[in-house]
Amino acid sequence: MILYYHPLSSYCWKVLIALYENGTAFEPRMLEDPAVAEEWLKLWPISKFPVLRDEARGCTVAETSIIVEYLGQHYPGPFRPIPEDGEAALEVRLMDRLFDNYVMTPLQAMVADRIRPEGVPRDPYDVEQARAMLRKSYAMLEERLAGRTWAAGDSLSLADCAAAPALFYADKAEPMRASFPVLAAYLDRLEARESFARVLREKEPWWHLFPYAGG
């Protein structure tokens, strides 16, 4: 399998965590290489990443939640991204959506505003709206995660693959540790997990490019 990715992309992290948790063999192809980028665009002209190419099955798989579920279905191992129980599976999928839509999405709006090209005015109103959404999301997640080890219960799942990059990045732009102790402890557990710790180590050469890297 081939993963087209960039080591600073939050959504690439989501897939990498699943791959590392499961010990799944794959070939990483970084999109900084123009030849790799050309391959990627032929596979997925919508030009979003990551994209997984499974040569053995002749499949191109896009969208992070789908990629993680695909890996669980076709390359099962110790990591089970979706539980077999139907109600538990719904909770995992809900938490996955909460982290992607209400943490990562407003964070990306803030990042996009900060990296606007020279001469393009910034939009402080949109940034404040994004900050407000993050604070609202933090409060909701603080309550929902109380008493849980992982995002949807006692076992690591797809939801945690989404949570790790979302919370890590969001905390740099709109810090939450001082006001949300449950979320802070949960993020500490995620960062201590070897799969995510590996992702964090691998991002270091590019970390200076993140506009909130210095706080």
PAKE-448802 format. One record per residue (C-alpha): residue number from 1; x, y, z; residue in one letter. Coordinates in steps of 0.1 Angstrom, whole numbers, plus 2048, in hexadecimal, padded with zeros to 3 digits. Layout:
# residues N
+-------+-----+-----+-----+--------+
| marse |   u |   v |   w | tortor |
+-------+-----+-----+-----+--------+
|   NUM |   X |   Y |   Z |      A |
...
+-------+-----+-----+-----+--------+
This chain:
# residues 215
+-------+-----+-----+-----+--------+
| marse |   u |   v |   w | tortor |
+-------+-----+-----+-----+--------+
|     1 | 800 | 800 | 800 |      M |
|     2 | 80B | 823 | 7F8 |      I |
|     3 | 801 | 842 | 80D |      L |
|     4 | 803 | 864 | 7FD |      Y |
|     5 | 807 | 87C | 819 |      Y |
|     6 | 819 | 89A | 829 |      H |
|     7 | 828 | 896 | 84C |      P |
|     8 | 819 | 8B7 | 858 |      L |
|     9 | 7F5 | 8B0 | 84D |      S |
|    10 | 7DD | 8A9 | 869 |      S |
|    11 | 7C8 | 892 | 854 |      Y |
|    12 | 7E6 | 87E | 84A |      C |
|    13 | 7EE | 87A | 86F |      W |
|    14 | 7CC | 86B | 873 |      K |
|    15 | 7D4 | 84F | 85B |      V |
|    16 | 7F8 | 84B | 866 |      L |
|    17 | 7ED | 845 | 88A |      I |
|    18 | 7D6 | 828 | 87E |      A |
|    19 | 7F2 | 819 | 869 |      L |
|    20 | 80B | 81B | 885 |      Y |
|    21 | 7F3 | 80E | 89F |      E |
|    22 | 7EC | 7EF | 889 |      N |
|    23 | 810 | 7EA | 87D |      G |
|    24 | 803 | 7EB | 859 |      T |
|    25 | 81F | 7EB | 83F |      A |
|    26 | 81C | 808 | 826 |      F |
|    27 | 832 | 81D | 810 |      E |
|    28 | 831 | 842 | 819 |      P |
|    29 | 834 | 85A | 7FB |      R |
|    30 | 838 | 87E | 805 |      M |
|    31 | 826 | 898 | 7F0 |      L |
|    32 | 844 | 8B0 | 7F1 |      E |
|    33 | 853 | 89C | 7D5 |      D |
|    34 | 844 | 8A9 | 7B4 |      P |
|    35 | 844 | 886 | 7A4 |      A |
|    36 | 831 | 879 | 7C2 |      V |
|    37 | 818 | 896 | 7C0 |      A |
|    38 | 812 | 88E | 79B |      E |
|    39 | 80A | 86A | 7A4 |      E |
|    40 | 7F3 | 875 | 7BF |      W |
|    41 | 7DF | 88D | 7A9 |      L |
|    42 | 7DA | 872 | 78F |      K |
|    43 | 7CB | 85C | 7AA |      L |
|    44 | 7B7 | 877 | 7BB |      W |
|    45 | 7B1 | 896 | 7A6 |      P |
|    46 | 79E | 8A7 | 7C1 |      I |
|    47 | 7C1 | 8AE | 7D0 |      S |
|    48 | 7BA | 8A6 | 7F4 |      K |
|    49 | 7D0 | 890 | 809 |      F |
|    50 | 7D7 | 877 | 817 |      P |
|    51 | 7CF | 85D | 7FD |      V |
|    52 | 7D5 | 838 | 801 |      L |
|    53 | 7DD | 822 | 7E2 |      R |
|    54 | 7D9 | 7FD | 7E8 |      D |
|    55 | 7EA | 7ED | 7CB |      E |
|    56 | 7E2 | 7CA | 7D6 |      A |
|    57 | 7BD | 7D0 | 7D4 |      R |
|    58 | 7BE | 7EA | 7B9 |      G |
|    59 | 7AD | 804 | 7CF |      C |
|    60 | 7B3 | 829 | 7D4 |      T |
|    61 | 7A4 | 835 | 7F5 |      V |
|    62 | 79F | 859 | 800 |      A |
|    63 | 790 | 86B | 81E |      E |
|    64 | 7A0 | 864 | 83F |      T |
|    65 | 784 | 853 | 851 |      S |
|    66 | 77E | 83C | 833 |      I |
|    67 | 7A3 | 834 | 831 |      I |
|    68 | 7A4 | 82A | 855 |      V |
|    69 | 785 | 815 | 852 |      E |
|    70 | 792 | 805 | 832 |      Y |
|    71 | 7B2 | 7FB | 844 |      L |
|    72 | 79E | 7EC | 861 |      G |
|    73 | 788 | 7D8 | 848 |      Q |
|    74 | 7A3 | 7CC | 830 |      H |
|    75 | 7C2 | 7CB | 846 |      Y |
|    76 | 7B6 | 7C2 | 868 |      P |
|    77 | 7CE | 7C0 | 885 |      G |
|    78 | 7D0 | 7CA | 8AA |      P |
|    79 | 7C2 | 7EC | 8A3 |      F |
|    80 | 79C | 7EB | 89E |      R |
|    81 | 791 | 80E | 892 |      P |
|    82 | 76C | 805 | 893 |      I |
|    83 | 75E | 7EF | 8AE |      P |
|    84 | 747 | 7D2 | 8A4 |      E |
|    85 | 72B | 7DD | 8BB |      D |
|    86 | 713 | 7F3 | 8A7 |      G |
|    87 | 70D | 80D | 8C3 |      E |
|    88 | 732 | 810 | 8CB |      A |
|    89 | 739 | 814 | 8A6 |      A |
|    90 | 721 | 831 | 8A4 |      L |
|    91 | 732 | 842 | 8C1 |      E |
|    92 | 754 | 83E | 8B1 |      V |
|    93 | 748 | 84D | 890 |      R |
|    94 | 737 | 86A | 8A3 |      L |
|    95 | 757 | 872 | 8B6 |      M |
|    96 | 76A | 870 | 895 |      D |
|    97 | 753 | 88A | 886 |      R |
|    98 | 754 | 8A0 | 8A4 |      L |
|    99 | 77A | 8A3 | 8A4 |      F |
|   100 | 77C | 8A8 | 87E |      D |
|   101 | 75F | 8C0 | 87A |      N |
|   102 | 760 | 8D4 | 89A |      Y |
|   103 | 784 | 8D4 | 8A4 |      V |
|   104 | 799 | 8D0 | 885 |      M |
|   105 | 783 | 8E4 | 86E |      T |
|   106 | 783 | 905 | 882 |      P |
|   107 | 7A8 | 900 | 889 |      L |
|   108 | 7AE | 8FD | 863 |      Q |
|   109 | 79B | 91E | 85E |      A |
|   110 | 7B2 | 92F | 877 |      M |
|   111 | 7D1 | 921 | 866 |      V |
|   112 | 7C5 | 92B | 844 |      A |
|   113 | 7BF | 94E | 84F |      D |
|   114 | 7E3 | 951 | 85D |      R |
|   115 | 7F3 | 944 | 83E |      I |
|   116 | 7E1 | 95A | 825 |      R |
|   117 | 7F7 | 967 | 809 |      P |
|   118 | 806 | 989 | 80D |      E |
|   119 | 7ED | 9A4 | 803 |      G |
|   120 | 7CE | 98F | 80B |      V |
|   121 | 7BE | 99D | 82A |      P |
|   122 | 7B8 | 987 | 848 |      R |
|   123 | 795 | 982 | 857 |      D |
|   124 | 795 | 987 | 87D |      P |
|   125 | 76F | 981 | 87E |      Y |
|   126 | 773 | 95E | 86F |      D |
|   127 | 790 | 956 | 886 |      V |
|   128 | 77C | 960 | 8A4 |      E |
|   129 | 75F | 94B | 899 |      Q |
|   130 | 777 | 92D | 895 |      A |
|   131 | 785 | 933 | 8B8 |      R |
|   132 | 762 | 934 | 8C6 |      A |
|   133 | 75A | 913 | 8B5 |      M |
|   134 | 77A | 904 | 8C4 |      L |
|   135 | 771 | 90F | 8E7 |      R |
|   136 | 74E | 902 | 8E3 |      K |
|   137 | 75C | 8E1 | 8D6 |      S |
|   138 | 774 | 8DE | 8F3 |      Y |
|   139 | 758 | 8E2 | 90C |      A |
|   140 | 743 | 8C8 | 8FB |      M |
|   141 | 760 | 8AF | 8F8 |      L |
|   142 | 76B | 8B6 | 91C |      E |
|   143 | 749 | 8AA | 928 |      E |
|   144 | 746 | 88D | 90F |      R |
|   145 | 769 | 87F | 917 |      L |
|   146 | 765 | 87F | 93C |      A |
|   147 | 76B | 85C | 94A |      G |
|   148 | 778 | 84F | 929 |      R |
|   149 | 79C | 843 | 922 |      T |
|   150 | 798 | 848 | 8FC |      W |
|   151 | 781 | 85D | 8E7 |      A |
|   152 | 765 | 844 | 8E4 |      A |
|   153 | 76C | 82D | 903 |      G |
|   154 | 786 | 815 | 90F |      D |
|   155 | 796 | 80C | 8ED |      S |
|   156 | 7A9 | 821 | 8D4 |      L |
|   157 | 795 | 826 | 8B4 |      S |
|   158 | 790 | 83B | 895 |      L |
|   159 | 784 | 857 | 8AC |      A |
|   160 | 7A6 | 859 | 8BD |      D |
|   161 | 7B7 | 85A | 89B |      C |
|   162 | 7A2 | 879 | 894 |      A |
|   163 | 7A6 | 888 | 8B7 |      A |
|   164 | 7CC | 887 | 8B9 |      A |
|   165 | 7D5 | 89F | 89C |      P |
|   166 | 7B6 | 8B4 | 8A2 |      A |
|   167 | 7BD | 8BB | 8C7 |      L |
|   168 | 7E2 | 8BE | 8C2 |      F |
|   169 | 7E0 | 8D9 | 8A8 |      Y |
|   170 | 7C2 | 8EB | 8B7 |      A |
|   171 | 7D4 | 8EE | 8D8 |      D |
|   172 | 7EF | 902 | 8C7 |      K |
|   173 | 7D7 | 91B | 8B8 |      A |
|   174 | 7BD | 91C | 8D4 |      E |
|   175 | 7CD | 90D | 8F4 |      P |
|   176 | 7B6 | 8F8 | 908 |      M |
|   177 | 7CB | 8E5 | 922 |      R |
|   178 | 7C7 | 8FF | 93E |      A |
|   179 | 7A1 | 900 | 93C |      S |
|   180 | 798 | 8DC | 932 |      F |
|   181 | 7AA | 8C3 | 948 |      P |
|   182 | 798 | 8A4 | 939 |      V |
|   183 | 7A2 | 8AE | 916 |      L |
|   184 | 7C5 | 8B6 | 921 |      A |
|   185 | 7CA | 894 | 932 |      A |
|   186 | 7BB | 883 | 913 |      Y |
|   187 | 7D4 | 895 | 8FC |      L |
|   188 | 7F0 | 88B | 913 |      D |
|   189 | 7E6 | 867 | 90F |      R |
|   190 | 7E4 | 86B | 8E9 |      L |
|   191 | 807 | 87B | 8E8 |      E |
|   192 | 815 | 85E | 8FD |      A |
|   193 | 807 | 844 | 8E6 |      R |
|   194 | 824 | 838 | 8D0 |      E |
|   195 | 811 | 83A | 8AF |      S |
|   196 | 80A | 85F | 8B5 |      F |
|   197 | 82C | 866 | 8C4 |      A |
|   198 | 83B | 858 | 8A4 |      R |
|   199 | 826 | 870 | 88F |      V |
|   200 | 831 | 88D | 8A5 |      L |
|   201 | 855 | 884 | 8A1 |      R |
|   202 | 852 | 881 | 87B |      E |
|   203 | 842 | 8A3 | 878 |      K |
|   204 | 860 | 8B5 | 888 |      E |
|   205 | 873 | 8BF | 867 |      P |
|   206 | 854 | 8D1 | 85B |      W |
|   207 | 846 | 8DE | 87C |      W |
|   208 | 854 | 901 | 877 |      H |
|   209 | 83B | 905 | 859 |      L |
|   210 | 81D | 903 | 870 |      F |
|   211 | 813 | 927 | 876 |      P |
|   212 | 80A | 922 | 89B |      Y |
|   213 | 82A | 90D | 8A2 |      A |
|   214 | 838 | 929 | 8B7 |      G |
|   215 | 817 | 92F | 8CA |      G |
+-------+-----+-----+-----+--------+
